[in-house]
Amino acid sequence: MDVLLEGLLWFAAVSAGVMAGVYFTFSAFAMRSFAALGEVAGARAMQSINRVILQSSFLPLFMLSSLVCAALVVLALLGLAGAAMVEVLAGAAIYVVGMFVVTAAGNVPLNNRLDAADAASAEGRAVWADYLRRWTRLNHVRTVACTLSCVLLMRALVVI
């Protein structure tokens, strides 16, 4: 079990770090760059990213890392994480809630709404303005959650 736990922890920690970097990119400068392009160009750029990302390596990593962290939560609750139980449980749960749930419940519906909008219309510009504010705020949550998760999962690797 120790080898399995350690392997899952390594995968989860590295994945959380990668996802933190992706989300940090959007929080730190990508969304401001899209806003600077103007309403129509910014919305179209984000629409393109939202379509392309679904066919990239992002989606398998997003799903697999979420499943691994959910499994780590279960292992920790079953007492199979040993001395690192607190770090495993906290790091994995923060990832599942702060990354997966926030994305599924917040960012994805906003992405779908933006995708359905004609960026050049008055309605599309209004959707973009709302999207820019709300999506970016949710993305900040994902960035912090992934970063904190990475730290806790790395700490768990030290403890086990």
N, C-alpha and C positions, 0 to 999 in steps of 0.2 A: 504494500500500500504506500510505503514511503516514496518509492520511485514514481508511482502514478501521481501522487500528490505533488511531488516536486516538479514533475513534467507539466502538470496542469498549472501550477503556480508560475513557472517560467513563461509558459505560453500566455497566461492571463496578464502577467506583469508587462511583458514586452508589448502585447496587444494594446494594453491600456496606455502605455507610453506612446505608441504609434498613433492611436486615436487622439490622445491629448495633443499631439503635434498637428494633426490634421485640423482639429477644431480650433486650436490656438491660431493657426494661419488665418482662418476666417474671422476670428474675434479680433486679432491684432491688426490686420490690414486688408484682407480680401474684401470684406463687406464695405469698408470705407472706400476702397478702390472702385467697387461697383457703383456706389453712390456718386462718386466723383464723375463717372461716365455719363451721368444724366439718367433720368427716369427710364426712358425706353431702352437705352443700351444696357444699363445696369440690370434691369429686369430680364432682358433677353440673355445676358451673360449667365445669370443665375439659373434661368430656365434650362439653358444648355448644360450647365454643370449638373443640375438635378437629373437630367436625362442620361447623361454620360456616366455618372457615378454608379447608376444601377447596373451597368454592364462592365464595371471595372472590378479590380480586386478588392475594392473597398467593401462591397456588399458581403462577399464570403467572410471577410475578416470581421465585419460588424456582427454577422449572425453567429459565427463560430465562437468569437470571444464572449458574446453574450451567453451562449449555451455553456461554455466552460465556466464562466463566473457563476451562473445559476447552479451548476454542479458543485462548485466549490462552496457555495452557501449551504447546500444540502450536506456535503461532507463535514463542514464545520458544525452544523447543527446536530449531526449524528455523533459528534465527538471524535471524528477521524482526522482532525487537523492537528492533534497533539498540542504541544506547547504554543503553537502559532494560531490557535483557534480564534482568538480575538482579532488578530490582524487579517486572517483569511476571511472571516465572516464580515468584518467591516469593509475591507477592500473590495471583496466580490459583491457585496450588497450595494455599496455605493456605486459601483460600475453598473450593475443591473438597473438600479433606480435612476441614477443621475445621467446615465448615457442611454441605455436602451429605452426605458419608459419615457424619459423626456423626449427622445427622438420620435418614438412611435406616437405618443399622445400630443406632442407639440409641433415639432419641426416638420414631420411628414404631412400632417394636414395643411400646414402653411405652404409646403412645397406643392401639394396638389392644387391648392387654390391659385397659387401663382402660375402653375402650368396651364390651368384652364383660362387664364386671363390673356387678353390681347394687349400686349405691352404698350402698343401705340394708342390705345383708347383712353378716354378719361377714367373709365372704371379700372383699366389696367394700371394706370399711374397711381390711382388710389390704393389698389391692392399692393403695389410695390412699396409705397410709403409705409403702409401698415406692416407688410412683410419685413421690410428692412429693420424696423424697430423691434418687433416681437421675435422674429427668427434670431436676430443677433443676441437678444437678451437670453433666449433659451440656449443658444450656442455657448454663451459664457458659462452657463450652468454645466453644460457637457464638458467644457474645457477643464473647469475646476474639478468636477467629479472624476474625470479620467486621470488627471494629474494626482489627485489624492489617492485614488485607487492604485495607481502605479506605485506610489510611495509605500502604501500599506502592504501591497503584495510583495514588494521587494523586501520590506521589513520581515514579512512572514518567511521568506526564503532564508533570511539570516537566522531567525529563531528556530526553524526546523533543523 
